[in-house]
Amino acid sequence: MHVTDPRAAPNGADYRAAPNGADYRAAPNGADYRAAVIGKRLSGIGRIAGFCSAKGGVGKTMCTTAAGSVLAAKGRRVGILDLDMQGASAHVFLGVAPRLPVEKEGILPLPVAENLWLMSVAAFTGEHALALRGPEVSDALLELLAVTQWGSLEYLFIDMPPGIGEEVLDLARLVPRLEAIVVSTGAAVSVAVVRRLLSILGEMHVAVPGVIANMVRGDAGAVREMARLAGVVFAGEVPFDPGIEDAVGAPSRLAGTAAASALLRALETLNIH
């Protein structure tokens, strides 16, 4: 199914193109103006933390949206940025119908609940699949960071895609004060892959305030030991919570789950409260 590019003008042209075929983003020296704008867009935000994991299916989106929901319920001003371009789902957890954002010297994030806002590529693509090659992922990320007007927030939580791809590499370069909250289950495969992620983040000089064990059934000792060996704080564990499924689509219910309560305790260890 064809998805219309929201950047395209009615005649099929790209709004970014100057009359001579140049791209408005390009400075005379070949630099991209958008990169210079990002610092200004994020200047009103207290802390910027991405929920990361090298493994899929460990519950990053649940952690991101539950953290935002529970802190917003406490009166904190929180933004959520979904950077999983191919698998955006934060809007599903938060019950936000995808729609084009309001334009105001950029674009405004979608309101979710009191004190809570969301920006996602789903605002442009709806529920259609988005297939992007590597450079296109970087371009989409840069565009979202450069045009979104977050205003004043205490926290911006970023739902990262699994792996160590363009989104992680570009975000670390474009947002120097990014913090990576690493999520892992206790499964041996998850622990092994996340261990490699921690190594890469260290080489990239990305701050890792802590590791969270998610969907714990029984003992989280393997994740605790991994964090110890990596020299990273073990923030805590979030038990497997079957109540999450019934809370999907309602931030207030999500904030009231046992998983959200346990997650909040873990985040308090990282001075996020």
N, C-alpha and C positions, 0 to 999 in steps of 0.2 A: 504493500500500500504506500502510495506516495505521500510524504509529509512535506508540506510547504515550509520553506525556510523563512522564519519570521523576519530575517534580515533582508529578504528580497523585495524590491519595489515592484509595482504592478506590471511593469514591462519586463520583469525577469532580471533586472539589474540588481546589483548589490548596493544597499544604501551607503556602504563604506567606501565605494569607489568614487574618486574625484573625476571630473569631466575628462581629464587627460588619461584616464585609465589607472591612475595611481591609487594607492590605498591611503585613506586619511590617517591610518594608524602609523604610517611610516614617517619618521623624522628624516631630515635631509641626510643625516649620517647613517641611515638604515636602521635606527633604533625603533622600537615600538612605543608610541606614546602611552599606550595602555599600562605598561609596566610602571611608568612614573606616576600614574594616577592611583594605583592600588594602595600605596601608603596613606594617601589622603582619605580614600574610601574607608579604610580600616582604623583611622586615627581616633575615632570615638569609642573604640572597643577596649574593654579592660584586658581580658585574656582570650586568646584564640587557641582552641584545643581541638585536635583532630582525633577521632576514635579510629585507630588503625589496627590492621592485622594482615599478615601475609597470607592468611587462610580465609577462604570464604565460609559462610555458614556458622560463624562463631558468635553472631549477635551484635555486630557493630551498630547496625541501624537501631536495634532495640535500645542499646546503651545510649546512643546519641539522642534519640527522641524521648526516652524516659528521663534522661538527665535534664533535657530542656524543659520537659513538662513539669517535673517535680520542683525545679528551681524557679520556674515562672510562677508556679502556684505559691511559692514562698515570697513572691514580690520582686524577684530578680528579673532584669530585662535581658532576654536571651534570644539570640538568633541561631537558626540552624541552616547550614549550607550543605546540601546534598551534592557531593561531587562524584557519585557513582553514575557516570554518564550512561552506561549501557544498562544498568540495573537500578535506576532511581526508584526508591520505595519509601523514603521518609514521609512523603505526602500521604501514603496509605496508612502508615502508623498514626499520623496526626489527623487523619480525616479531612484533608484539604483537597478540594476538587481542583485539578490543574486548570489554570486560566492565565491568560496573558497578564503580566503585572502592569500596574499603573506607571506611566512614564512621568518623571519629574526630575529634570536635570540628571537623567540616568533612569534606573528602574527601582521601584520600591518593592521590598520583599513582601510576600503574601502574609497577611495577618492570620494567625492560627487561633490564638486565645489571648486573654489579657497578658501582656508582657512577653508574648512569644510570637516570633516571625520565622518564615521559611523562604528560602530561595532554592530552586531546583530546576534542572533542565526540563523537568516534566511540565513546568509552567509554559514552555514553548512547544513541546512535543505531545503533550497529553499522555495518553496511554499507548501511543505508537512506539514501536521499537526505534532506537537511534543507533545506527551503525557508523562508527567513526574509526578512522585509521589513526595511528599515533600522532602525527602533526595536527590532525583535526581535534583530537582530544585536548592537546595543549592550547589550541586556539580557542576552543569553547571555554576552557577553564579561565584563560586570561580575560576573555570577554565578560564572564560572570563576575569575576573579581573587580574588573575595572568599572562596570556600569551599575552595580548594585549599591544603592544608598542605604546603608545600615543605620546611620545616625549614631545615637548614643546607646551602647549596650554594655552590660557587665561581662557577658560571656558570648562568644561565638563558638558554637560546637559544629564541627565539620564531620559529616559522615563520609569516610573515605572508602573507595573501592578496595577489594582484596588485592593483595600483591604489592609489588614494588615497581609500579609503572609510572607513566607520565604524570599522573595526578600527584603522586607523592613527591617525585623528583621536582616537578615544577613548583609545587606549593612550598617546598623547603627553600627554593631559590627566591621566590617572589614574596614570601612572608617570613622574614628572618626570625620573628618572635613566635613562630608556630611551636606549640607543644604537642607531642604525640602521646596520647594515652593508649597504650597497647592492650588489646583484648585477645584472650586465648581461652579456649576450653581446656579441660584436663586431658583430652585425647592425645595420645603419643604423637600422632601426625601433626596436630595443631601446635603442640609444644616445639617440635623439631623445626617446623617452618617459621614460627614466630621467633625462635632463637636467632635465626638468620636475619630476620627483619631488625631485631634489636642491634645486631652487629652493623648492618647497613646504616641505620639511623645514627649510630655512634660515629661512623666514618663521615657522615654528612653533617655532623655537629648539630643535629636536631635534638632539642631538649625532650627527654622522656621522664615526666614526673612520676610515672608509675605504671605498673601492669595490673590488670584486673582479670581475675578468673571468672568466666561467665558460664552460665548454664551448668552449674556444678551439681553433680549427682554423687554425693559421698565426699571424697577427699580431693582437695585442690593442691595437694602436696607437690605434684609435678610442676605446676605453674609457679608455686612459691619458690621451689628450688631453682627453676630456670631464672627467675628474677634475681635470686641471690647470686647465682653464678655470673649473671650479666652486670651485677652491681647496680641494679635498679630497684626502687621501692616496690614491694608487693603491697598494693593498695587495699586489697580485700577480695572477697568472693561474692558472686551473685548466684544464688541457687536457681536451679531449673524451676520455672514457675509456669504451670499449665494455665494460670489465669491470664497470662499475657495475650493469648489468642482472643479472649473475650474483650480485652481492653483495646485491641487494635482499632483505630479510627476515632478514639475519644481521648484527648490528652488528659482530661480529668480522671478518667478511669485508669489510664496508664500510670499517672502519678500516684495512684492509690494501690498499686500492686506490691506484692512482697518483693518482687525483683527490683522495683524502683526504690523501695526503702533500703534494701541492701546496697544498691548502687550508690545512693546518696551517702551512706556511711563510708563507702570506699572513696568517694570523691572528697569527702571531708578530710580524709587522710592527706589528700593532695591540696588542701586549702581551697577547695571549691565548694562553696556552701551558700 
